[in-house]
């Protein structure tokens, strides 16, 4: 080939690469500016008056707030930490610290499994980003509290108690939900911080049992697996928030994708990476054109049913993580498509609307009639996390 042609191709390739990078930067920057406007409004509302409040969603023209022990209570503090990470503006860190420390009592909570979400997204991000020394002890105490839910006979962390609420009506003994994979990260970190391998062993046991029992041959995940806590026998495989027991609830698939990729990052166990990639293949093969899933992959009224932006945000963040581990370009392309769609007017709210939340059109639990087609604080959290992960890719 002529040298001048080779040089020409090299120049064109470099220009195209530069343009792609600039486009990527613009998408991140545009979203950060939008988030700055939205979250400033939501932050002001959450701190209005004498009581610090935790915003969860926006319905019927009103922002709804949750108590500290709600499973979503840590996401708003985490969102503020992510805004600091994206902007380097100390204002966000100052407010993030206030909202994080509001959750101090959660380190002692033992009656449900979501303390990993609640504390690691708040105190965990604060420790990682600002290295606040006292946050380390909060995380370790939380890991101890979460460990009390480990059922030795079954080798799992029990997700829900079955003596109260709607869970008590299902006849379960030791229900484990796929969401619980997300709460293992705090245990892995507790071992790193303390040198106590107990936390690591609990997390690995839970991940292994989930790998063994939660998945169908096509790598889609059941939502709930109920165990005999003494023998470890699987008693039921079913759903609580999906369309049907045998359907693939979208956010459940997102938790599986993300959770096993994270478990691989902490352990190096190839079986976890392999499972995350199997789930990735399942998701990619069933996504709609714009990359934002319907609330359940098997909902019978597709396409005339709800999309779930929260699932897309979680998946996008997980796909960027998988890309950083494997270099598989399809993962980055999928995440880019998801972020592009979530950044469009179809899913991202105009400044000054949506109660200050960034994303529209998420689904909490359709079977329970809870938070349907509304903004959700964890959708915003994982959306910002996906932007951070994208911005860090070379």
N, C-alpha and C positions, 0 to 999 in steps of 0.2 A: 504494500500500500504506500502511496506517496506520503512523504513526511509532512507536507503541508496539510494534507487531508487528516492525518493523525492529529496534528496540532489543532485543526479546526474542530474535530470531534471533541478533543479534550476541553477546548474553550467552551463549546456549547454545553457539554456535560457540567462544567463548573458553574456556568451561568444558571442553568436549570436547577442545579442543586442549591445555589444561593437564593434563587427565587422561592424555592420550596421552603427554605429555612425562614426567609422573611415572611412568607405567608403563615407559617407556623407561629412565628413570633407575634404577628398581628392578631391571630386568633386568641392567643393567650392574653395579650395586652388588652384587647377589646373586652374580653370576659372579665378581666381584673377591674377594669374601669366600671363596667356594669355592676359587678359585685360590690365595688366600693360605695356606689350610690345606694344600692338596695340594702346592703347590710348596715350602713350607717343609719338608715331609717329604722331598721328593725332593732338595732342596738339601742337607739335612743328610746324606743318604746319599751324595751325590756328593762331599762333602768329608770323609767319614769316613776316619780314618786319615791317613797321610802323603801319599797320592796323590790329586790332584784328578782326578775322572773325569767323563766326558760321558755323561749318561743318554740313551738312544735309544728304548727301548721296555720293556715289561713282559710277560714270558711265563713260564708255568709257575711262577708265584709268585716270580719273580726279575726285578729290574731288569737290563736289559742295557746295557752301556756300549760306546762306540765310540772308536777312536783319533782323533787330531787330523785325519788326512787323509781321514776318511770324509766323504762329501758332506753328511751331516746334522750335522756337528760344530758348526756355528755357531748352530744354532737354540736350544739351551738358554741360551746367553749372551744371545741376542736376547730370549728369553722373560723373562729376569730384567730386562733393560732395559725391556721393556714393563710389567712389574710396577711398576718405579719410576715410569714415566710415568703409570700408572693410580692409584698410591697416594701419590706424593711421599715415600715412606718411604726415607730414605737407605740403610737396610740393604740394600735390593734393588740399589741402584746400586753399593754397595761390593762385593757378591758378583758382580754383573754384570761389574765391571771385572776381578776376579780370573779369572773364567771366560773373558772376552774375551782377556786377555793370555796365557792358555794356548795360544791359537791363533796366536801370533806367527810361527811358521815357515811358516804357510800362505801368507803373502804371496809366498813364493818357489816355490810349487808350480806346476808347468807341465804335469803329465801328465793332468790332466782339467779340464773346464770349470767345475766347480761352485764354484770359488773365489769367484765372485760371491756365491752363497748364503752361503758359509762366512764370508767376511770382511765383507760389507756388512751382514749381519744382526747381527754382533757389533760389530766396530769402527765400522761405519757408523752404527749406532744410538747407540753410545757418543759418537761425534763430534757427531751431531745433537742428542742430549739433554743431554749434559754438556760438549760443546765441549772435549774433551781434545785438546790440540794435536798430540801425537805420533801420534794415530790417523790424521791426515791423510796422513802419509808412508806408513803401512801400506797405506792404501787405494790410493794412487798406485802403490806397488810391486806390489800385487796386480793392478792394471789393466795394468801392463806385462807381468806374467806371463801373464795371460789373453790378451793381445794376441799372444803368441807362437803361439797356436793358430789365428790367422787364416790362412786359405788364400786367397791373393790370386786364384788362377785361378778358384776357385769363389765367392769373395766371402762366405765364411762362416767362423764359428768352429767348428772341429771339436769335437764333443762328447766322444767317446770315442776313445782309442787302440785300435788293432785288432791289437796284437801281444801281447795278454795276455788271460787270462780268457775268459769265454764270448763276448765280442765278437769274439775272434779266430776263432771258429768260424762266423761268419755270412757271411764273404766280402765284408765291407764294405771300402771304401777311405777314405771320409770321412763317417762318419755324423753327422748333425745331428738332435738330438731337440728336440721342441717345448719341453721344459723349459728349453732354453738361452735362450729369450726372457727368462727371469728373471735371467739373469746379465749382461744388458746395462746394468742400472741403475748398476752400479759404473763402467762405462765412461763413461756420460753424466756421472756425478758427477766422474770424473777430469778430463774436459775443463773442467767448471765450476771445479774447484779449481786446475788448472794452466794453463788457457788453451791447452793443446795440443789441437788439433782432431782429431788422429789417432784418439783414442779414440772420439770422436763419429762419425767417418766409418766406423770399423769397425762400431760398433753399428748405424748406419743401414743399411750394406750387408747385415749379417746379417739385420736385421728385414725389409728389402725382399725378400731371397731367400726368407726364410721365408714371407712374405706371398704370394709368387709360386708357391711349390712345395709348401707343406705342407697346403693346404686343398682339400677336396672342394667341389662346387657347393653343398651344403647348409651350408657353413661349418664342418663338423666337421673336426678336424685328424687327419692321420696322426701317429703317434708318431715314427717315424724316416724321414728322407729321406737316402739315401746318394748322395753326389756323387763325380764324378771330380774330385779336388782340383786337377788341372791345367787342365781344360777347363770345369768347372762343369756338365757333363752330369749330369742326374739318372739314377742307375743303378737305384735301387730305392726303393719306398715301402712301408713295412712297420711292424710293431710289435715291441716287445720286452717290454712289460709289459701290453699289452691282450689282449683275447680273440682277436682275429684281425687280419690286416693291414688289412682294410677296416672294422674296428669302431672305435667312438669310445671310447677309454679315458678314463674320467672325469677322472682327474687331468691328463691331457694337455689336455683341454678347459679345465680350470681354469687351467693355465699359459698357454694361449693368451689367454683372457679377460683375465687379470691382466697378462700381459706386454705386450700391445698397448696396453692402457689406460695403462700406465706409460710406454711409448715415446711415446705421444701427449703425456703430461704434460711430457716433457723436450724434445720437438721441435716440438710444435704442428702436426705433419703430419696432416692430416685423414684420410689413408688408413689410419693406424693406429687412429684412433678409429672409423672406419667398420668396420674389421675386428673390433675388440673388440665393437662393437654387433651385428655379424652373428653372432659366436660367442655373445653373450648371448642372442640370439633363439633360436638352436639349443638352448642349454642350457635356457632357460625352457620351451620347447616340449616338452622330454623329461624334465623332473624328475618324480619321484614326488610324491605328495600332500604329504608332509612336507618336501619340499625337499632331502632328503639323497640324493644319487645312489647308485645301485648302482655297483660298482667299474668296470663298463664299461656304457655305455648300450645296447650290443648283446649283452650276455651272454645266452646262449640259455635259461638257467634262471631268469630274472627271473619272478616275485618271490622265488623260493627260492634266493637267492644273497646275497652279502655287500654291505652298504652300505659307503660310504667316507666317514667323517667328515672325513678330511683334505681331500678334494676339496671338501666343503661349506664348510669353514672358509676355504679359499683363495678359493672363489667368493664367499662372503659378503663378505670383505674387498674383493674386486675390484668387486662390485656396489655397495658403498658408495662406492668411488672413482668408478665410472662415474656414479652419482647426483650426486656432488659436481661432476662435470664438466658433465653434461648437464641435470640437474634432472628427468630422466625418472622419474616416481614409481614405475613398475613395477620399476625396479632397486632402489629402497629397499625396496619391499614384498617383493621376492624375498629380499633380504638379511635383512630382519627375520624372515621365515618360517624361513629357515635357522638364524639365531641362536636363535630360539625353540625350534626342534626340538633343536638341539645343546645347549641349556640344560636340556632335559628329562631325566628319569631314563632315557630310552631311549638317550641318548648321553653324558650327563655323569655321571661317576663320583661316588658318594657319598664324602664326606670320609673319609679314612683307608683308602680302597681304591685299587685300580688302580695300585699302586706309587707313588702320588703324582702320576701324570699326570692331566690334567683330563678329556680326552675318551676314550671307548672306541670300538671298532668302526671302525678304519681298516684299509686294505689297502696294503701296500707293493708287492709284485710277486707276484701270484697265479701266473703262469706259472712263476716261479722258486721257488714255495713259500716265499716270504720275507715274514715279518711280515703274516700273514693274520688279520684280525679281532682286532687288538691296538691298544693306544694307540701313538701315534707322536709324537715331540717336535715335528715340524713341524706337526702338526694343532693342538697347543696354541699354538704360535707364531702361526699365522694366525688362530686363534680370538681370542686376545688382541688382535691387530692389528685384527680386525673390530670388537671392542668399543671400541677407541680411536677408530676411524673413525666408528663410530656415535655415540659421545659427543661428537664434534666437530661433528656436523651441526647446523645451526640449524633 
